[in-house]
Amino acid sequence: MAVILEKDLKRGRDALAQWRAAALELADNTPHRLTTSPVLPHPVWAMAVRYSLFLLERRAPGPGVEVRVAPWGAVKILDGPESDPHNLTPPDVIELDPEVWLRLACGITTWAEEKDAGHISAVGERDDLSDLLPL
């Protein structure tokens, strides 16, 4: 199942732009970029996450790594071993909270900063998406 419907791509693009603008304004006014989390309606957050995951999936297609941003989406990316037929989860899994994912996707923080702060849960050999971010 697609992370975002084709009919929602424009809404997703607009939501990501809105989130980015609000987050950049906050980040410019605080030394705490690692806690940047704009106050926006949940539908904006959901569409921003879904659209950004769609962009990631297009940038690095493949079945090898699952990127999860609960509760709004998950995608499989990068070449590599697929999940076995008894377990649909690939060997590499990365889980992020929505605000962490969007900060990374928008270039507000780096993978290393978020990882060092303990904001990224990653299991497997391919547990670093820094080469793919920001989107």
C-alpha positions as CSV (number, residue, x, y, z in Angstrom):
1,M,0.0,0.0,0.0
2,A,1.3,3.4,-0.9
3,V,2.3,5.7,1.9
4,I,0.4,8.6,0.2
5,L,-2.3,8.5,-2.4
6,E,-1.6,10.2,-5.7
7,K,-4.5,12.5,-5.3
8,D,-2.9,13.8,-2.0
9,L,0.6,14.6,-3.4
10,K,-0.1,18.3,-3.7
11,R,-1.6,18.4,-0.2
12,G,1.5,16.5,1.1
13,R,3.9,18.9,-0.7
14,D,2.1,21.9,0.7
15,A,2.0,20.4,4.2
16,L,5.8,19.6,4.1
17,A,6.5,23.2,3.0
18,Q,4.3,24.5,5.8
19,W,6.0,22.3,8.4
20,R,9.4,23.3,7.1
21,A,8.6,27.1,7.2
22,A,7.2,26.9,10.7
23,A,10.1,24.7,12.0
24,L,12.8,26.9,10.4
25,E,11.2,30.0,12.1
26,L,11.3,28.2,15.4
27,A,14.9,26.9,14.9
28,D,16.1,30.4,14.1
29,N,14.7,31.7,17.4
30,T,16.0,29.0,19.7
31,P,19.4,27.3,20.3
32,H,17.5,24.0,20.8
33,R,17.1,22.7,17.2
34,L,16.8,19.1,18.5
35,T,13.5,20.0,20.1
36,T,12.0,22.0,17.2
37,S,8.4,20.9,16.9
38,P,6.0,23.5,15.4
39,V,2.4,23.6,16.7
40,L,0.4,22.7,13.6
41,P,-2.8,20.7,13.1
42,H,-2.4,16.9,13.0
43,P,-3.5,16.6,9.4
44,V,-0.6,18.9,8.4
45,W,1.8,16.7,10.3
46,A,0.4,13.5,8.8
47,M,0.5,14.8,5.2
48,A,4.1,16.2,5.7
49,V,5.3,12.8,7.1
50,R,3.6,10.8,4.3
51,Y,4.8,13.1,1.5
52,S,8.4,13.1,2.9
53,L,8.4,9.3,3.2
54,F,7.2,9.2,-0.4
55,L,10.1,11.4,-1.5
56,L,12.5,9.1,0.4
57,E,11.0,6.0,-1.2
58,R,11.5,7.6,-4.7
59,R,15.1,8.6,-3.9
60,A,16.2,5.1,-2.7
61,P,13.7,2.4,-3.8
62,G,14.2,-1.1,-2.6
63,P,13.1,-3.7,-0.1
64,G,16.0,-3.8,2.3
65,V,15.3,-1.2,5.0
66,E,12.0,-0.3,6.6
67,V,11.7,3.3,7.8
68,R,8.8,3.8,10.2
69,V,7.4,7.1,11.3
70,A,4.5,6.1,13.6
71,P,1.6,6.7,13.4
72,W,1.6,8.1,9.9
73,G,3.6,5.9,7.7
74,A,6.4,3.4,6.8
75,V,8.3,2.7,3.6
76,K,10.8,0.2,2.4
77,I,13.9,1.6,0.8
78,L,17.4,0.6,-0.4
79,D,18.6,-2.6,-2.1
80,G,19.4,-5.5,0.1
81,P,18.0,-8.6,1.6
82,E,14.2,-8.7,1.7
83,S,12.1,-10.0,4.5
84,D,11.6,-13.7,4.6
85,P,8.1,-15.0,3.7
86,H,7.3,-15.7,7.4
87,N,8.3,-12.3,8.7
88,L,7.4,-9.3,6.6
89,T,9.9,-7.0,8.4
90,P,13.2,-6.6,6.6
91,P,16.4,-7.2,8.5
92,D,17.1,-3.4,8.8
93,V,14.5,-1.2,10.6
94,I,14.7,2.4,11.5
95,E,12.0,4.0,13.7
96,L,11.6,7.7,14.3
97,D,9.1,10.0,15.9
98,P,7.4,12.4,13.4
99,E,9.2,15.5,14.7
100,V,12.6,13.8,14.5
101,W,11.8,12.5,10.9
102,L,10.6,15.9,9.7
103,R,13.6,17.8,11.2
104,L,15.9,15.4,9.4
105,A,13.9,15.5,6.1
106,C,13.9,19.3,6.2
107,G,17.6,19.6,7.1
108,I,17.0,21.3,10.5
109,T,19.1,18.6,12.2
110,T,21.5,16.0,11.0
111,W,21.4,12.2,11.4
112,A,24.4,12.3,13.7
113,E,22.9,14.9,16.0
114,E,19.6,13.0,16.3
115,K,21.4,9.7,16.7
116,D,23.7,11.1,19.4
117,A,20.6,12.6,21.2
118,G,19.0,9.1,21.3
119,H,16.1,10.1,19.0
120,I,16.7,7.3,16.4
121,S,16.0,3.7,16.9
122,A,17.8,1.7,14.2
123,V,18.5,-2.0,13.9
124,G,20.6,-3.6,11.2
125,E,23.7,-3.0,9.2
126,R,22.1,-0.1,7.2
127,D,21.1,2.1,10.1
128,D,22.3,5.4,8.8
129,L,20.3,7.5,6.3
130,S,22.6,10.5,6.4
131,D,23.5,10.2,2.7
132,L,19.8,10.4,1.8
133,L,18.9,13.4,3.9
134,P,17.8,16.2,3.8
135,L,15.2,15.6,1.2
